[in-house]
């Protein structure tokens, strides 16, 4: 089996309990039989992927992206790999954020830093090739001692948002492997996921300053607007995002009620949260006065910060995007309240309610 797969990327901050597979690529732990087969056939790979440690020289497991050599080659392969990675990352991070809000002692993966691709890879000659905007070099592996990024806890990735994963991977296959590459909506989606991946990174560049957090909020604003961009020279604004969010039916009737005023129209709670996020983002990017209160919905520091709430809103926006005109991606079946998709929808709604302390969810 190993001869039919090759390693194309190493994720040095990610530890898996299982693989995430498609017929084209797979995200797998080093314990995967395909990876073991590659290491057995090409021991030099073991010198690389089995030689990572933390700052205290404790051995750490990594993950790899595998490519199926029996499938059709595509011209834009690296973009397909990055999008595959982003889909798994966003499906995981959003799931664990909403779980952490509902269950405060939950431990999981909350930042995209866990999914960073290591800048080095082995070439056909067994040399370690490093390529970044800052460094281009080739080394041998005799003295290789890989390190994970400091500041990241060691958690296994096991559970994620299966609804998002399934829906987004379906579209991923359609655009990259079935000749549908010119579909603008799909490009907007995958571009939005790249921005969301950046928005999910740890806000530590300036010591977790106010402006670190504000930059994350600004990125989330761009992720939303990119998702709804109609293409060409047409403009996009917050109202297109608000309409997308409003097209989704929510399980909790109160979330479908339009009782928040934007000054122009009445909005639902989820729409108004985005409206407030957009206002904070615009104030920051345009150089207007900006303080800590604007990091929080309704300028209330008792609420969860927008850096936590934005991923929840984004999940609703993605659900609405998947549902528009495509019955395959119905977010839940009201006739089957035991379905896992139904449960997931309710979990995100509960997380939003707890984030802004909505009283009708029993949150006070």
N, C-alpha and C positions, 0 to 999 in steps of 0.2 A: 504493500500500500504506500510505503514511504516514497517510492520512486515516482508516484503520480502527484505528489505534492512537494512544494518548495516553500521555504521561509522567505517572505518578502519584507517583513517589518518586525521589530521587537518593541514591545511595550514594557519598559523596565519598571514602571510603577504599579503594574496591575497584576493581581493574583487571582486566579480563577479556580472554581471548583469543577467546572465543566466547559465544554466548547460551545460556541455559537456558530452554527454551520449554515452555509448555503452551498449550492452545487458549484459555486465559483470560488468563494473565499471562506475561510474559517478563522475565527478568533479562538485560540486554543491555549491551554496551559502546557508547560513543559512535560507534564505527566501523560499527555495525550499520546496514544499509540503511534499516530503518524509522526509526531515530533520525535518520539523515541526511535522510530525507524530511521529518520533522517540522521539523528546523532549516531546511531549504530553504523550507518553506511558512510557517513562523513563525520568522523570524530571531531574535526576542527570546529563544527558547530557547537559541540558540547563545551569546548574551551571558551566559547563566547556566551551562550545563553545560560549555561550552568555555573557561571562565575560572577554572579552579582551579589553585592553585600550592602549592608547599611553602614552608617558612620562608625559603628562599633564592631565592624568586621563580622557581623552575624549574617549568615547566608540568607539570601532572599530569593524567592521564586519570581519569575517573570512570565510574561505571556507573549505569544507570537501570532502574527497573521500569516496564514498559509494560503497558497494559491494552488488551485487544482490545475495541473498541467494538461489534463485531458479535455478541458473546456475551450471554447473559441477565444482566440486572442482578440483584444479590443485596443483601439488606438489610445483612448484616454484612460488607461489602466490605473494610473496613480490617483486620478480624481475619483475613480470608482472605489479604490481602497480607502481613501480618506473619508468618503461619504459613508462607506460601510462602517468604518470606525466611529464616525460621528453619530450614526443611528443607534449603535449599541450604547455609546456614551450617554447620549441624551435620554434614551429609554431607561437607563440605569439611574442617572442623577436625579431626574424628575421623580422617579418612583421612590427613591430613598429620602428625598427632601420631604415629600408629602407624608411618608411614614414617620419620619423624625418629628414632624409637627404634631401628628396624632399621638405618637408614642415617644415621649421625650427621651427615653433611655435607649432608643434604637440606635444601633451602630451600623454604618454603611458608608458608601462612597458618595460624597457630596460635591466633588470638584472634578473638573475635566483634567486637572493635572495628573490624575491617575491613568489617563488614557494617552498621554504624550508618547509619541513615537521616538525611540532612541535615534540620535542622529547618525549612528554608525550601522553598517551592514556588511556582511562578507561578500566579496566578489567571487567570480568563478575560480580564481586562483587561490582562494583561502585567505586573502588579505583583508584586513579590517579597513573599510573605506568610510571616512567621516566627511560629510558634506553639509555645511551650514553657510549662511551669509557671512559668517565671521571666520570660518576655518574650512580649508580643503586639505585633507591629508590621507596618507595610506600608511598603515602600521601592520606589523605582524602581531600575533596573539600571544607571544611568549610571556609577556609581562602584563597581560590584560587583567584588570581588576575592576569590574563594573560596579557602579554605585546607583542606588535609587536616589530620587530627589529628597532632600531633607524636608522635614515638616509634614510629611504625609504618613498617616497611620497605616498599619498593615491589616487590611480587611479583605476577605474573599469577596469577589463579585459572584453572587449566586442568583438573586432574584432581580427582576427588572419589570418594566411595564410591557407586558406581553402584547397588549393591544397596539401600542405605538410601534413596538419592534416588528410585529407581523405586517402592519399596514405600511410602514415606511420601507421595509425590505421588499415588499411587493412592488412598490413604485420604483425602488432602486433597480430591481431586475428589469422592469419595463424600459427604463430610460437607458441603461447601459448595455443591455444584452438582447434587446428585441428590436433595435432600430428605431426607437422613439426618442432619440437624443435631442431633437429640435423642439420638444414640447416645453414652452416657456414656463408653464406653471411648475413643472418638475424642477427646472433650473432654479426658479425662485425659491422653492422649498429647500433644495440642497444648499443653496447659498445662505439661506436663513439659518440652517442647521450649523453651518460653519461659524456664523456670527454668534449663535447661541453657545457653541462650544467655547468660544473665547469668553463669552459673558459668564460662563460657569467656572472659570479659572479662579484660583485663590486670589483675593484682592490684597496682595502683600507687597506690591512694587514700591510703595512709599510708606511701609510700616503700618499697613491697614489704616491709612488716613481717611478722612472724610472724602477726599477726592479719589482715592482708590475705589471706594464704594460708589461714588457718583459716576465714575467711568464705567463700572459694571452696569449701572442703570442705563447709561447712554447706549451701551452695546445691546442691552435687551430691547431698548426702543428701536434700534436699527433692525434687530432680528424680526420684530413684529412687522415693521414696514416692508422689509424685503419679502416677507412671506406673502403679502397681498399685492405686491407690485404687478400691475397689469401688463408690463412689457413695453418695449418701444420707447417713445418719447412722452408717454403719458405720465402724469404726476401721481404721487401717492401721498396720502395724508392720514391723520389719526382716525378720520371717520371711516375709511375703508377697513381699518383694523377693528373698529368698534362694530361695524356691520358684520364682519366675520365672526367675532365673538358672540354677537347677538343671534346668529343663525343656529347656534347649538341649543338643543333642549336640555335642561338640567333636571335631575331627579327631584331635587328639593324645590317645591313650587315657589318658595320665596326667592330663589335665585332667578326665576323667570319674570319676576315683577319689576317693572320700571318705576322706581321710586327715588332715584337719585338724579338731581338736576345738574346738567352740564352748563346751564345758562342758555342753551339753545334747544335741547331735547332732553327728555327723561331717559335715564339709562338703568340697566340692571346693575347689581352689585359688582359683577365681574367686569362689565363694561366700564363702570365708573372707576374701578381700581386701575384699569389700563389708562383711562383718561387722566388720573392723578399721576401715574407713572410718566406719561408723556409730558405732563407739565413740569415735573421735576427734571426730567431729562433735558427739556428745552432750556430751562433756567440755567442748568449747569453748562451745556454746550455753547450757549450764547453769551456766557460771561456775566450773567445776572447774579445778584447776591444769592448765596447758597449757604445754608447752615444745616446742622445735624437733623433738625426736625424734618427737613424735606426728604430725608432718606426713608421716612416712614409714611405709610398711607394716612391721609387726613392730617398730616403733621403731628401724629400721635405716637410718642415713643413707647407707649404701652403695646402697640401693634408690632408684628414682625416687620423687619425692614423690607424694602422693595427688592433687595437682592435675594430674599427668600421667597417673597410673594410672586415676583415676576415669573419664575419657572412654573408655578402653578397656573398662572394665566396663560402662559405659553402652551401648556398641555391642552387647555381648552381650545386655544386657537388652532393647534395642530389637529385636534379631533374634528373641529369644524371644517378645516381644510380637507381632511381625508373624506369627510362625509359629503362634501358638496358635489352632487351629481353622480355619486358612486355608491350604490347600495352595498358594496362589499365591505364598507368600512363603517357600518352603523355602530355608534359607540356603545349602545346597550339595547337589549330587547326588553321592553316594558312588560312583555308577557312571560318573561323568564327571569324573575328577580334573583334566582340562584346562580345565574351565569357569572363567570369571573369578570367579564367585561363590565357588567352591571356593578359589581362590587368595586372595581377600580374607579369607575366614575364617582361613586359615592364617597370613596376615600379621598379623592381630590377635592370634592365639595366640602367635606368635613375639614380638610386641612385649611382651605380658604377661610371657612367660618372661624376656626380657632385662631388663624393669623390676625384677623381683624375683630375678633371677639363679638361675633354676631350672636345675639341673645337667643334666637329661635333654634339654635343648635345646642342649647344648654350650656353655652360658653359664657362665662362671666368674668 
